Amino acid sequence: MAQGQQKAQIVYVDRPDVAEAFADEVSFIGFHAGLLKMEFLVQRIEDVHPGQPPKIKKVTACRLVLSPAGTFQFLSKIEATIKALEQQGVLKRAQGGNIDVPPIVH
């Protein structure tokens, strides 16, 4: 920081009007042009007929793009959440270090 410059004060502002997005799964994660891009899907059941399996559509629920700084903060918070869930016994690591992910229930 150059001499005489002051650090900017950053203030958090909550916006309750921002819509939340529910997702059943992550369909895409990619890093392009310095940005992390993610797409989340929701499953919707359609055309339920007796004696036949339901038709399920996967529909985009949300696309999220993060800056490099946002990406590292996101990953840090995800890692902390996974560690807390492991300590609570909600998630368990399989052999090889992978996390056993519960299946999506329809």
Distance bins in CASP14 RR format, pairs under 12 A and 6 or more apart:
PFRMAT RR
TARGET T0000
AUTHOR 0000-0000-0000
RMODE 2
METHOD distances of the structure
MODEL  1
1 7 1 0 0 1 0 0 0 0 0 0 0
1 8 0 0 0 0 0 1 0 0 0 0 0
18 62 0 0 0 0 0 1 0 0 0 0 0
19 61 0 0 0 0 0 1 0 0 0 0 0
19 62 0 0 0 0 1 0 0 0 0 0 0
20 40 0 0 0 0 0 1 0 0 0 0 0
20 61 0 0 0 0 0 1 0 0 0 0 0
20 62 0 0 0 0 1 0 0 0 0 0 0
21 38 0 0 0 0 0 1 0 0 0 0 0
21 39 0 0 0 0 0 1 0 0 0 0 0
21 40 1 0 0 1 0 0 0 0 0 0 0
21 41 0 0 0 0 0 1 0 0 0 0 0
21 42 0 0 0 0 1 0 0 0 0 0 0
21 59 0 0 0 0 0 1 0 0 0 0 0
21 60 0 0 0 0 1 0 0 0 0 0 0
21 61 1 0 1 0 0 0 0 0 0 0 0
21 62 1 1 0 0 0 0 0 0 0 0 0
21 63 0 0 0 0 1 0 0 0 0 0 0
21 64 0 0 0 0 1 0 0 0 0 0 0
22 40 0 0 0 0 1 0 0 0 0 0 0
22 41 0 0 0 0 0 1 0 0 0 0 0
22 42 1 0 0 1 0 0 0 0 0 0 0
22 43 0 0 0 0 0 1 0 0 0 0 0
22 44 0 0 0 0 0 1 0 0 0 0 0
22 59 0 0 0 0 0 1 0 0 0 0 0
22 61 1 0 0 1 0 0 0 0 0 0 0
22 62 0 0 0 0 1 0 0 0 0 0 0
23 38 0 0 0 0 1 0 0 0 0 0 0
23 39 0 0 0 0 1 0 0 0 0 0 0
23 40 1 1 0 0 0 0 0 0 0 0 0
23 41 1 0 0 1 0 0 0 0 0 0 0
23 42 1 0 1 0 0 0 0 0 0 0 0
23 43 0 0 0 0 1 0 0 0 0 0 0
23 58 0 0 0 0 0 1 0 0 0 0 0
23 59 0 0 0 0 0 1 0 0 0 0 0
23 60 0 0 0 0 1 0 0 0 0 0 0
23 61 1 0 1 0 0 0 0 0 0 0 0
23 62 1 0 0 1 0 0 0 0 0 0 0
23 63 0 0 0 0 0 1 0 0 0 0 0
23 64 0 0 0 0 1 0 0 0 0 0 0
23 104 0 0 0 0 0 1 0 0 0 0 0
24 40 0 0 0 0 1 0 0 0 0 0 0
24 41 1 0 0 1 0 0 0 0 0 0 0
24 42 1 0 1 0 0 0 0 0 0 0 0
24 43 1 0 1 0 0 0 0 0 0 0 0
24 44 0 0 0 0 1 0 0 0 0 0 0
24 45 0 0 0 0 0 1 0 0 0 0 0
24 56 0 0 0 0 1 0 0 0 0 0 0
24 57 0 0 0 0 0 1 0 0 0 0 0
24 58 1 0 0 1 0 0 0 0 0 0 0
24 59 0 0 0 0 1 0 0 0 0 0 0
24 60 0 0 0 0 0 1 0 0 0 0 0
24 61 0 0 0 0 1 0 0 0 0 0 0
24 62 0 0 0 0 0 1 0 0 0 0 0
24 102 0 0 0 0 0 1 0 0 0 0 0
24 103 0 0 0 0 0 1 0 0 0 0 0
24 104 1 0 1 0 0 0 0 0 0 0 0
24 105 0 0 0 0 1 0 0 0 0 0 0
24 106 0 0 0 0 1 0 0 0 0 0 0
25 38 0 0 0 0 0 1 0 0 0 0 0
25 39 0 0 0 0 1 0 0 0 0 0 0
25 40 1 0 0 1 0 0 0 0 0 0 0
25 41 1 0 1 0 0 0 0 0 0 0 0
25 42 0 0 0 0 1 0 0 0 0 0 0
25 43 1 0 0 1 0 0 0 0 0 0 0
25 56 0 0 0 0 0 1 0 0 0 0 0
25 58 1 0 0 1 0 0 0 0 0 0 0
25 59 0 0 0 0 0 1 0 0 0 0 0
25 60 0 0 0 0 0 1 0 0 0 0 0
25 61 0 0 0 0 1 0 0 0 0 0 0
25 62 0 0 0 0 0 1 0 0 0 0 0
25 101 0 0 0 0 0 1 0 0 0 0 0
25 102 0 0 0 0 0 1 0 0 0 0 0
25 103 0 0 0 0 0 1 0 0 0 0 0
25 104 1 0 0 1 0 0 0 0 0 0 0
26 36 0 0 0 0 0 1 0 0 0 0 0
26 37 0 0 0 0 0 1 0 0 0 0 0
26 38 1 0 0 1 0 0 0 0 0 0 0
26 39 1 0 0 1 0 0 0 0 0 0 0
26 40 1 0 1 0 0 0 0 0 0 0 0
26 41 1 0 0 1 0 0 0 0 0 0 0
26 42 0 0 0 0 0 1 0 0 0 0 0
26 58 0 0 0 0 0 1 0 0 0 0 0
26 60 0 0 0 0 0 1 0 0 0 0 0
26 61 0 0 0 0 0 1 0 0 0 0 0
26 62 0 0 0 0 1 0 0 0 0 0 0
26 63 0 0 0 0 0 1 0 0 0 0 0
26 64 0 0 0 0 1 0 0 0 0 0 0
26 78 0 0 0 0 0 1 0 0 0 0 0
26 101 0 0 0 0 0 1 0 0 0 0 0
26 104 0 0 0 0 0 1 0 0 0 0 0
27 37 0 0 0 0 0 1 0 0 0 0 0
27 38 0 0 0 0 1 0 0 0 0 0 0
27 39 1 0 1 0 0 0 0 0 0 0 0
27 40 1 0 0 1 0 0 0 0 0 0 0
27 41 1 0 1 0 0 0 0 0 0 0 0
27 42 0 0 0 0 0 1 0 0 0 0 0
27 43 0 0 0 0 0 1 0 0 0 0 0
27 58 1 0 0 1 0 0 0 0 0 0 0
27 59 0 0 0 0 0 1 0 0 0 0 0
27 60 1 0 0 1 0 0 0 0 0 0 0
27 61 0 0 0 0 1 0 0 0 0 0 0
27 62 0 0 0 0 0 1 0 0 0 0 0
27 63 0 0 0 0 1 0 0 0 0 0 0
27 64 0 0 0 0 0 1 0 0 0 0 0
28 36 0 0 0 0 0 1 0 0 0 0 0
28 37 1 0 0 1 0 0 0 0 0 0 0
28 38 1 0 0 1 0 0 0 0 0 0 0
28 39 1 0 1 0 0 0 0 0 0 0 0
28 40 0 0 0 0 1 0 0 0 0 0 0
28 41 0 0 0 0 1 0 0 0 0 0 0
28 58 0 0 0 0 0 1 0 0 0 0 0
28 60 0 0 0 0 1 0 0 0 0 0 0
28 62 0 0 0 0 0 1 0 0 0 0 0
28 63 0 0 0 0 1 0 0 0 0 0 0
28 64 0 0 0 0 0 1 0 0 0 0 0
28 65 0 0 0 0 0 1 0 0 0 0 0
29 35 0 0 0 0 0 1 0 0 0 0 0
29 36 1 0 0 1 0 0 0 0 0 0 0
29 37 1 0 0 1 0 0 0 0 0 0 0
29 38 1 0 1 0 0 0 0 0 0 0 0
29 39 0 0 0 0 1 0 0 0 0 0 0
29 40 0 0 0 0 1 0 0 0 0 0 0
29 63 0 0 0 0 0 1 0 0 0 0 0
29 64 0 0 0 0 1 0 0 0 0 0 0
29 65 0 0 0 0 0 1 0 0 0 0 0
29 66 0 0 0 0 0 1 0 0 0 0 0
29 71 0 0 0 0 0 1 0 0 0 0 0
29 74 0 0 0 0 0 1 0 0 0 0 0
29 75 0 0 0 0 0 1 0 0 0 0 0
29 78 0 0 0 0 0 1 0 0 0 0 0
30 36 1 0 0 1 0 0 0 0 0 0 0
30 37 1 0 1 0 0 0 0 0 0 0 0
30 38 1 0 0 1 0 0 0 0 0 0 0
30 39 0 0 0 0 1 0 0 0 0 0 0
30 63 0 0 0 0 0 1 0 0 0 0 0
30 64 0 0 0 0 0 1 0 0 0 0 0
30 65 0 0 0 0 1 0 0 0 0 0 0
30 66 0 0 0 0 0 1 0 0 0 0 0
30 71 0 0 0 0 0 1 0 0 0 0 0
31 37 1 0 0 1 0 0 0 0 0 0 0
31 38 0 0 0 0 0 1 0 0 0 0 0
31 65 0 0 0 0 0 1 0 0 0 0 0
31 66 0 0 0 0 1 0 0 0 0 0 0
31 67 0 0 0 0 0 1 0 0 0 0 0
31 68 0 0 0 0 1 0 0 0 0 0 0
31 71 1 0 0 1 0 0 0 0 0 0 0
31 72 0 0 0 0 0 1 0 0 0 0 0
31 75 0 0 0 0 0 1 0 0 0 0 0
32 38 0 0 0 0 0 1 0 0 0 0 0
32 65 0 0 0 0 1 0 0 0 0 0 0
32 66 0 0 0 0 0 1 0 0 0 0 0
32 68 0 0 0 0 0 1 0 0 0 0 0
32 71 0 0 0 0 0 1 0 0 0 0 0
33 65 0 0 0 0 1 0 0 0 0 0 0
33 67 0 0 0 0 0 1 0 0 0 0 0
33 68 0 0 0 0 0 1 0 0 0 0 0
34 65 0 0 0 0 1 0 0 0 0 0 0
34 66 0 0 0 0 1 0 0 0 0 0 0
34 67 1 0 0 1 0 0 0 0 0 0 0
34 68 1 0 1 0 0 0 0 0 0 0 0
34 69 0 0 0 0 0 1 0 0 0 0 0
34 70 0 0 0 0 0 1 0 0 0 0 0
34 71 0 0 0 0 1 0 0 0 0 0 0
34 72 0 0 0 0 0 1 0 0 0 0 0
35 63 0 0 0 0 0 1 0 0 0 0 0
35 64 0 0 0 0 0 1 0 0 0 0 0
35 65 1 0 1 0 0 0 0 0 0 0 0
35 66 1 0 0 1 0 0 0 0 0 0 0
35 67 1 0 0 1 0 0 0 0 0 0 0
35 68 1 0 0 1 0 0 0 0 0 0 0
35 69 0 0 0 0 0 1 0 0 0 0 0
35 70 0 0 0 0 1 0 0 0 0 0 0
35 71 1 0 0 1 0 0 0 0 0 0 0
35 74 0 0 0 0 0 1 0 0 0 0 0
36 63 0 0 0 0 0 1 0 0 0 0 0
36 64 0 0 0 0 1 0 0 0 0 0 0
36 65 1 0 0 1 0 0 0 0 0 0 0
36 66 1 0 1 0 0 0 0 0 0 0 0
36 67 0 0 0 0 1 0 0 0 0 0 0
36 68 1 0 0 1 0 0 0 0 0 0 0
36 69 0 0 0 0 0 1 0 0 0 0 0
36 70 1 0 0 1 0 0 0 0 0 0 0
36 71 1 0 1 0 0 0 0 0 0 0 0
36 72 0 0 0 0 1 0 0 0 0 0 0
36 73 0 0 0 0 0 1 0 0 0 0 0
36 74 1 0 0 1 0 0 0 0 0 0 0
36 75 0 0 0 0 1 0 0 0 0 0 0
36 78 0 0 0 0 0 1 0 0 0 0 0
37 62 0 0 0 0 0 1 0 0 0 0 0
37 63 1 0 0 1 0 0 0 0 0 0 0
37 64 1 0 0 1 0 0 0 0 0 0 0
37 65 1 0 1 0 0 0 0 0 0 0 0
37 66 0 0 0 0 1 0 0 0 0 0 0
37 67 0 0 0 0 0 1 0 0 0 0 0
37 71 0 0 0 0 0 1 0 0 0 0 0
38 60 0 0 0 0 0 1 0 0 0 0 0
38 61 0 0 0 0 0 1 0 0 0 0 0
38 62 0 0 0 0 1 0 0 0 0 0 0
38 63 1 0 0 1 0 0 0 0 0 0 0
38 64 1 0 1 0 0 0 0 0 0 0 0
38 65 1 0 0 1 0 0 0 0 0 0 0
38 66 1 0 0 1 0 0 0 0 0 0 0
38 70 0 0 0 0 0 1 0 0 0 0 0
38 71 0 0 0 0 1 0 0 0 0 0 0
38 74 0 0 0 0 1 0 0 0 0 0 0
38 75 0 0 0 0 0 1 0 0 0 0 0
38 78 0 0 0 0 0 1 0 0 0 0 0
39 58 0 0 0 0 0 1 0 0 0 0 0
39 59 0 0 0 0 0 1 0 0 0 0 0
39 60 1 0 0 1 0 0 0 0 0 0 0
39 61 0 0 0 0 1 0 0 0 0 0 0
39 62 1 0 0 1 0 0 0 0 0 0 0
39 63 1 0 1 0 0 0 0 0 0 0 0
39 64 1 0 0 1 0 0 0 0 0 0 0
39 65 0 0 0 0 0 1 0 0 0 0 0
40 58 0 0 0 0 0 1 0 0 0 0 0
40 59 0 0 0 0 0 1 0 0 0 0 0
40 60 1 0 0 1 0 0 0 0 0 0 0
40 61 1 0 1 0 0 0 0 0 0 0 0
40 62 1 0 1 0 0 0 0 0 0 0 0
40 63 1 0 0 1 0 0 0 0 0 0 0
40 64 1 0 0 1 0 0 0 0 0 0 0
41 56 0 0 0 0 0 1 0 0 0 0 0
41 57 0 0 0 0 1 0 0 0 0 0 0
41 58 1 0 1 0 0 0 0 0 0 0 0
41 59 1 0 0 1 0 0 0 0 0 0 0
41 60 1 0 0 1 0 0 0 0 0 0 0
41 61 1 0 0 1 0 0 0 0 0 0 0
41 62 0 0 0 0 1 0 0 0 0 0 0
41 63 0 0 0 0 0 1 0 0 0 0 0
41 104 0 0 0 0 0 1 0 0 0 0 0
42 56 0 0 0 0 0 1 0 0 0 0 0
42 57 0 0 0 0 1 0 0 0 0 0 0
42 58 1 0 0 1 0 0 0 0 0 0 0
42 59 1 0 1 0 0 0 0 0 0 0 0
42 60 0 0 0 0 1 0 0 0 0 0 0
42 61 1 0 1 0 0 0 0 0 0 0 0
42 62 0 0 0 0 1 0 0 0 0 0 0
42 104 0 0 0 0 0 1 0 0 0 0 0
43 54 0 0 0 0 0 1 0 0 0 0 0
43 55 0 0 0 0 0 1 0 0 0 0 0
43 56 1 0 1 0 0 0 0 0 0 0 0
43 57 1 0 0 1 0 0 0 0 0 0 0
43 58 1 0 1 0 0 0 0 0 0 0 0
43 59 1 0 0 1 0 0 0 0 0 0 0
43 60 0 0 0 0 0 1 0 0 0 0 0
43 61 0 0 0 0 1 0 0 0 0 0 0
43 104 1 0 0 1 0 0 0 0 0 0 0
43 105 0 0 0 0 0 1 0 0 0 0 0
43 106 1 0 0 1 0 0 0 0 0 0 0
44 54 0 0 0 0 0 1 0 0 0 0 0
44 55 0 0 0 0 1 0 0 0 0 0 0
44 56 1 0 0 1 0 0 0 0 0 0 0
44 57 1 0 1 0 0 0 0 0 0 0 0
44 58 1 0 0 1 0 0 0 0 0 0 0
44 59 1 0 1 0 0 0 0 0 0 0 0
44 60 0 0 0 0 0 1 0 0 0 0 0
44 61 0 0 0 0 1 0 0 0 0 0 0
44 106 0 0 0 0 0 1 0 0 0 0 0
45 53 0 0 0 0 0 1 0 0 0 0 0
45 54 1 0 1 0 0 0 0 0 0 0 0
45 55 1 0 0 1 0 0 0 0 0 0 0
45 56 1 0 1 0 0 0 0 0 0 0 0
45 57 0 0 0 0 1 0 0 0 0 0 0
45 58 0 0 0 0 0 1 0 0 0 0 0
45 59 0 0 0 0 0 1 0 0 0 0 0
45 106 1 0 0 1 0 0 0 0 0 0 0
46 52 0 0 0 0 0 1 0 0 0 0 0
46 53 0 0 0 0 0 1 0 0 0 0 0
46 54 1 0 0 1 0 0 0 0 0 0 0
46 55 1 0 1 0 0 0 0 0 0 0 0
46 56 1 0 0 1 0 0 0 0 0 0 0
46 57 1 0 1 0 0 0 0 0 0 0 0
46 58 0 0 0 0 0 1 0 0 0 0 0
46 59 0 0 0 0 0 1 0 0 0 0 0
47 53 0 0 0 0 0 1 0 0 0 0 0
47 54 1 0 0 1 0 0 0 0 0 0 0
47 55 1 0 1 0 0 0 0 0 0 0 0
47 56 0 0 0 0 1 0 0 0 0 0 0
47 57 0 0 0 0 1 0 0 0 0 0 0
48 54 1 0 1 0 0 0 0 0 0 0 0
48 55 1 0 0 1 0 0 0 0 0 0 0
48 56 0 0 0 0 0 1 0 0 0 0 0
48 106 0 0 0 0 0 1 0 0 0 0 0
49 55 0 0 0 0 1 0 0 0 0 0 0
53 106 0 0 0 0 1 0 0 0 0 0 0
54 106 1 0 0 1 0 0 0 0 0 0 0
55 106 0 0 0 0 0 1 0 0 0 0 0
56 104 0 0 0 0 0 1 0 0 0 0 0
56 106 1 0 0 1 0 0 0 0 0 0 0
58 104 0 0 0 0 0 1 0 0 0 0 0
58 106 0 0 0 0 0 1 0 0 0 0 0
64 70 0 0 0 0 0 1 0 0 0 0 0
64 71 0 0 0 0 0 1 0 0 0 0 0
64 74 0 0 0 0 1 0 0 0 0 0 0
65 71 0 0 0 0 1 0 0 0 0 0 0
65 74 0 0 0 0 0 1 0 0 0 0 0
66 72 0 0 0 0 1 0 0 0 0 0 0
66 73 0 0 0 0 1 0 0 0 0 0 0
66 74 1 0 1 0 0 0 0 0 0 0 0
66 75 0 0 0 0 1 0 0 0 0 0 0
66 77 0 0 0 0 0 1 0 0 0 0 0
66 78 0 0 0 0 0 1 0 0 0 0 0
67 73 0 0 0 0 1 0 0 0 0 0 0
67 74 0 0 0 0 1 0 0 0 0 0 0
68 74 0 0 0 0 0 1 0 0 0 0 0
68 75 0 0 0 0 0 1 0 0 0 0 0
69 75 0 0 0 0 0 1 0 0 0 0 0
69 76 0 0 0 0 0 1 0 0 0 0 0
70 76 0 0 0 0 1 0 0 0 0 0 0
70 77 0 0 0 0 1 0 0 0 0 0 0
70 78 0 0 0 0 0 1 0 0 0 0 0
71 77 0 0 0 0 0 1 0 0 0 0 0
71 78 0 0 0 0 0 1 0 0 0 0 0
72 78 0 0 0 0 0 1 0 0 0 0 0
72 79 0 0 0 0 0 1 0 0 0 0 0
73 79 0 0 0 0 0 1 0 0 0 0 0
73 80 0 0 0 0 0 1 0 0 0 0 0
74 80 0 0 0 0 0 1 0 0 0 0 0
74 81 0 0 0 0 0 1 0 0 0 0 0
75 81 0 0 0 0 0 1 0 0 0 0 0
75 82 0 0 0 0 0 1 0 0 0 0 0
76 82 0 0 0 0 0 1 0 0 0 0 0
76 83 0 0 0 0 0 1 0 0 0 0 0
77 83 0 0 0 0 0 1 0 0 0 0 0
77 84 0 0 0 0 0 1 0 0 0 0 0
78 84 0 0 0 0 0 1 0 0 0 0 0
78 85 0 0 0 0 0 1 0 0 0 0 0
78 91 0 0 0 0 0 1 0 0 0 0 0
78 99 0 0 0 0 0 1 0 0 0 0 0
79 85 0 0 0 0 0 1 0 0 0 0 0
79 86 0 0 0 0 0 1 0 0 0 0 0
79 99 0 0 0 0 0 1 0 0 0 0 0
80 86 0 0 0 0 0 1 0 0 0 0 0
80 87 0 0 0 0 0 1 0 0 0 0 0
81 87 0 0 0 0 0 1 0 0 0 0 0
81 88 0 0 0 0 0 1 0 0 0 0 0
81 90 0 0 0 0 0 1 0 0 0 0 0
81 91 0 0 0 0 1 0 0 0 0 0 0
81 99 0 0 0 0 0 1 0 0 0 0 0
82 88 0 0 0 0 0 1 0 0 0 0 0
82 89 0 0 0 0 0 1 0 0 0 0 0
82 90 0 0 0 0 1 0 0 0 0 0 0
82 91 1 0 0 1 0 0 0 0 0 0 0
82 92 0 0 0 0 0 1 0 0 0 0 0
82 93 0 0 0 0 1 0 0 0 0 0 0
82 97 0 0 0 0 0 1 0 0 0 0 0
82 98 0 0 0 0 0 1 0 0 0 0 0
82 99 1 0 0 1 0 0 0 0 0 0 0
82 100 0 0 0 0 0 1 0 0 0 0 0
82 101 0 0 0 0 0 1 0 0 0 0 0
83 89 0 0 0 0 0 1 0 0 0 0 0
83 90 0 0 0 0 0 1 0 0 0 0 0
83 91 0 0 0 0 1 0 0 0 0 0 0
83 93 0 0 0 0 0 1 0 0 0 0 0
83 99 0 0 0 0 0 1 0 0 0 0 0
84 90 0 0 0 0 1 0 0 0 0 0 0
84 91 0 0 0 0 1 0 0 0 0 0 0
85 91 1 0 1 0 0 0 0 0 0 0 0
85 92 0 0 0 0 1 0 0 0 0 0 0
85 93 0 0 0 0 0 1 0 0 0 0 0
85 99 0 0 0 0 1 0 0 0 0 0 0
85 100 0 0 0 0 0 1 0 0 0 0 0
85 101 0 0 0 0 0 1 0 0 0 0 0
85 102 0 0 0 0 0 1 0 0 0 0 0
86 92 1 0 0 1 0 0 0 0 0 0 0
86 93 1 0 0 1 0 0 0 0 0 0 0
86 94 0 0 0 0 0 1 0 0 0 0 0
86 97 0 0 0 0 0 1 0 0 0 0 0
86 99 0 0 0 0 1 0 0 0 0 0 0
86 100 0 0 0 0 0 1 0 0 0 0 0
87 93 0 0 0 0 0 1 0 0 0 0 0
89 99 0 0 0 0 0 1 0 0 0 0 0
89 100 0 0 0 0 0 1 0 0 0 0 0
90 99 0 0 0 0 0 1 0 0 0 0 0
90 100 0 0 0 0 0 1 0 0 0 0 0
90 101 0 0 0 0 0 1 0 0 0 0 0
90 102 0 0 0 0 1 0 0 0 0 0 0
91 97 0 0 0 0 0 1 0 0 0 0 0
91 98 0 0 0 0 0 1 0 0 0 0 0
91 99 1 0 1 0 0 0 0 0 0 0 0
91 100 1 0 0 1 0 0 0 0 0 0 0
91 101 0 0 0 0 1 0 0 0 0 0 0
91 102 0 0 0 0 1 0 0 0 0 0 0
92 98 0 0 0 0 0 1 0 0 0 0 0
92 99 1 0 0 1 0 0 0 0 0 0 0
92 100 1 0 1 0 0 0 0 0 0 0 0
92 101 0 0 0 0 0 1 0 0 0 0 0
92 102 0 0 0 0 0 1 0 0 0 0 0
93 99 1 0 1 0 0 0 0 0 0 0 0
93 100 1 0 0 1 0 0 0 0 0 0 0
93 101 0 0 0 0 0 1 0 0 0 0 0
94 100 1 0 1 0 0 0 0 0 0 0 0
94 101 0 0 0 0 1 0 0 0 0 0 0
END
